[in-house]
Amino acid sequence: MPFLDRADAGRKLARALERFRSRDPVILALPRGGVPVGFEVARALRAPLDVMVVRKLGAPGHEELAVGAIAPGAIYVDRSIVRQLGVTPAYLERVAATEAKELERREQLYRSGRPPLNVEGRVAILVDDGLATGATMLAAVRWARARGAARIVACVPVAAAQSAALVRREADDVVCPCETPDLRSVAAWYGVFAPVSVEEVVALLDAGPLPTA
């Protein structure tokens, strides 16, 4: 396995991001799995850590299949999958409205009342534990772009090559140590890939980045 667990993946990913240390970056982790990864990145770069809540837009009858994703004030829709599945605009509008409510609820839950970090004029490093379809990362990239980030860096330990190519069209940089045409699943690249609890997300965000040794 390339990575023992998400913390190990975050430490390895941080080494590939060392060039951004001096540029006062902001680390935005996609919950839940991206938060343990992002915590290690923030720790290594001595950067502030925040959560970037994104919700997948599931296909009709196949909610696990993403036809897009939504972030606060930003949306990404995979038009090729929408056409292939015959997803209607009415369905997309309905599911986006439902997920927007859940997104707001989770933001309040994870942040414990803290306001989101301001990314305007700064390097925004978006971190997740892997890139399968790329939908949630693309929504996050659009969110950061709309809020005036000076540079947007999408970072994942492992990615499907096709999805990484999609993200490169919109992000300024994509950092990924393991990019493969045969991803199978993100979990297959980890020794331990246990679900991340809400409590773990909140604890890591409350702790903030720790000083490196």
N, C-alpha and C positions, 0 to 999 in steps of 0.2 A: 504494500500500500504506500503511495506517495506521502500520505499524511496520517499521523497517529490519531489525531482528533482535530477539532476546530482550533484549539489553542495552538497546536503545532503548525497548522496551516497558516494561522495569522502571523506567527513568528517568521515563517519562511516567506510569506507574502511581504512582510515589512522590509525584508532585506532587498527586495526588488523595488521598493519605494523609497529607498534611502535618499535619492536625489531630491525628493520633495521636502525633506526635513527642514531646510533653511528657508522654505517659501511660505511659512506660517499656514499650513493646511488645516482644513476642518475635516474630520473623519465622520462620515455618515453611514451607519450600518443598517442594512435591511434586516428587519426581524422576521423570524426569530433567529434563524441559524447564522445570519451574518454578524450578530452582535458579539459572540465570543471571538470571532475572527477579527472584527473591527476593534475590539478592546485591545488585542495584542498589537495591532497596527498603531493605534493611538499611543499605547505605552511606549513602543519603540521610537516613534517619531516625536514624542512629547507634545502631542496635539490634542485639542479638545475633541470629545466624542459625543455624538448625538445619534438619535434613531431616525431613520428615514422610512416611515411607514408607507408601504405599497401593498395594494391588494390586487390579486389576480382576478381577471374577468373570465369565469369559466364558461365553457361551451354548453349549449342546451342539452341536458341529459348526461353530460360528461364534464362535471364541474372541475375535475382534475386537469382537464385539457384547457390551457390558456388560449383564449382568442385575443387577449390583450391584458392590460393592467392599468390601474389608476393610482395616482399619487395626489396629494393635496393640490388641487388646481391644475393638474396635468394628467393626460391620458395617452396611452398607446394602444392602438388596435392593429392586429395582424390582418391586413386586408386579404391576403392570400387564403388564410384559414377561414376567414369570414365567408369568402366566396365559395370555398370548397364545401363548407358545411351548410351554406344557405342561411346564415345567421341574419336576422332582420334588424334594421335600425331600431325598431321598437324594443326588441329584446335587449340590444346593447344599452339602450337608454335606461331600461328597467334595472338591469343587473348593475350598471354603473352607479345608479342612485342608491341601490341597496348596499353596495360595497363602500360607497362614500360615507354612509352612516357608520358602518363598522370601522372604517379607517379612522374616523374622528374619535370613536370610542377607544380604540387601541392607542391612539396618540396620547389621549388623556391618561390612560392606564399606565403606559410605559414611562411617560415623562414625570409623573407624580406632581403635576402642576408647574414644572419648569417650562419656560418659553423655548421655542426652537432656536438653535444657533443661527446667526445671520451669516449667510454665505456670500453676500454681495461683495464683489471685488476680491474674493479669496479663491484659493485652490480647494475645490470640493472633491474629496476622495470618497467615492461610493463603494462600499464593501459588502459582498455577500459570500456565502460559503460555496457557491458554484453557480454556473450559468448553463441552464438547460435550454429553454426556449428563448431566453433573453427578454421576455416581455416585462417582467418587473424591473429589471435594470434599465430598460429603455424609458419606462415611465419615470424612474428616478432621475435619469439624465435630463429629461425634459423639465422636470420640476426644478432642478438646479439651474438649468439654462434660463428659465423664466424668472428666477430670483437673482439673476445677475452675477453668477459665479464667474470669476475671471478665467478659470480653467477647470474642466471636469474630467476626472480620472476614474474610470470604471475598473474596479479591482476584484478579482476572484482567484482562488487557488486553482480551480479547474473549470474548463469551459468546453462546450461543444463548438467546434471550429466554425460551423455555419452561423451559430448564434453570436459568437465573438465578432464575426465579420459584420453582422447587422449592427451591433453596438458601436463598432468603429466608425460607422457612418455618421453617428451623432455625438459621441463623446470625443474629447480632444485626445485622450490617451486610453488605451486598454492595457492593463497589466495583468498577466495571467501566466504563471509558471508552467502549467500543464494544460495545453490546448490540444484537443484531440478530435479527429473525425468520427471516433467511435466512443462516445461518452458512456453509453448504456444508461447509467444513472450517476448522479452526483455522489450518492452514498457509497458506490463501488470504489471510490478513490480514497475512502477513509477507513482506518481500522475501527474506530468508534464513531458512530454517527447517530447518537441518541437524540431524541427530540429535546429541544430547548424549551424550558418552561417560561411562563410569564415572570415568575419569581426570579429566575436566573437573569433574564433580560433587565429587569428593574434593578437588581443588585449590581450588575455590571455598570449600568448607566449611573447609578448612585455613587459607585466607587470612583468613576472617572479614571483617566489614565494614571498609572502608577509610574514613579521614576524608575528608569532602567538602572541596572547595577553598574 
